[in-house]
Amino acid sequence: MSPSEPDIYAEHVLDHYEDPYNRGPLDTATHTDEGKNPLCGDVVHIDLKMDDDGKIIEAWFDGDGCVISQASASMLMEKIDGKTMEEIQAFTADEMLELFGHPLTPNRQKCCLLSWRILQGALKSPVAAGDDDVESNGARRKFGGPTLGEET
């Protein structure tokens, strides 16, 4: 007996949730942004390291929230790895929902699209060399507080 299509998607989603792609901080980020879904409290933080040509060298996320928001963030980090800024800007919300691969209600679509929205913000949010949270070598300083997952 083969699994049904929704079962395959559910397994794929759970795989990303339980073993996420590039989850954690990126100390050498050149671009970063964070946001939340005010309806449910899901939080996603995205760190990007881009080369001088605008290509993603590394893409990492962290956050706290439901399976959909966190799994979709993992899927998105995997999808954008090695892409250019132009390719990422051209990646639409509909394509993000398609990447997730499972039909969602409008409220749950907001969970899925949270990381996509934060990614678009990160592209426009370079880490300035003079920022207080940046070391002289360009690495981001840790603020020393709890991680997003530890806050409740």
N, C-alpha and C positions, 0 to 999 in steps of 0.2 A: 504494500500500500504506500503510495507516495503522499507526502504532505500537501495540503492545499496551499494555494498561493498566499492567502493571509497568514498561514502558519509560517511559511518561509520568511515573509516580511517580518513577522513578529520575532522570529529567531535572529534575523539580521539586525533588527533594532536592539534586541537584548544583548547581542554580541558587542555592539558599539557602546552600550551603556555599561556593561560589566568589564569590558576590556577596551577602554577608549583609545583612540589614536591621538597621540601628542597632547595628553592632559597634564597640565601643570604650568608653572610660570616659565617664561623665557627671559632670562636675565639680559640678553643681548638684543631685545626687541628694538626695532626702529619705528614701529607704529603700534599703537595700542588703544583699546577702547573697552568700555564696560557698560552694561545696561541691564535693565530688568523688565520683566513683564509685570506691570502694576496690578493686573487682575489676579495673578496667582503667586507672585513673589519669586518666580524663577529668575536666576541671575546668571549671566554669562560674561566672562572676561576673555578678550582675545588679544594675544600678542603676536605680532608679525615681525619677521626679519626679512627685509627686502634689500636686494642689491641695488647698485646705482642705476641699473636699467629698469627698475620697477618690477623685478621678478621676485616671487616669494621663494626665499631660501628655506625658511622655517615658519610654520604656523602652529601655534599652541593655544589651547583654551583651558579655562578653569571655570568653575561655577557650582551652583547648587540649584537643584530643581527636579522636576519630574523626569521620567524616563525619556519622554519625547524631546524635551529641551536639551538634555545632556547628550543623548544619542545622536540627535541631529547636528549638534556642535561637533561631535567626533567625526561624523560623516563629512561635514563641510571642511574640516581641517584636512582630511585625507584628499578630498576633491580638489582643493586649491593648491596643494603642495606642488611647487614648480610652475605655477601659472603666473602670468603677467598681471599687472594692475588693470590693464584694459580688459583682459579676459574675465577677471573677477567682477569688474564693474558691469560687464555685459551679462553676467549670470543673474537671471531673474528670479523673483519670488516663486513663480510657477515652476521653474527648473529646480528650485530648492525643494519644493513639495514633491516633485517627481523623484528627486534623489532620495528623499525619505522613503518613498516606495509603498506607503500604506495610506489608504483613504482616511482623512481626518475631518472632524467637524470643524466649523469655523473657529470656535474657541481653541481647539487643540492645534489648529494651523498656526495660531499666534505663538504657541510653544515651539513649534518646529521652526518658525521664521525668526525667532529671537536671535539666534546666532548669525543668521544671514544679515539681519538689520545691524547688529553690532559690527560685523565684518565691514559693511559699507562705511560705518563711522570710523573704524580703525584705519581704513585707507586714507581718510582725511585728517588723521590725528597722529602726525609724526611726533616721536619723542624728541623734544628739543634738547640740544646739548647742555643748555643752561638750566634745565628743570631741576628742582630740588630733589627729585627722586632718581637722579642719574649720577652715577659715579663719574670721575674724571676719565675713566677708560671707556665710557659709553654704556656700561652695564647698568641695569635698573637696580636701585637700592630696594631691599626688602624693608617693609615698614615694621616688621617685628610683631605684628598682631596675628590674630587667628586667620586661618585660611577661610575662604568663603564657605567651605563645607563644615567648618567648626563653629561658625556663627549660627546662632539660633534665636 
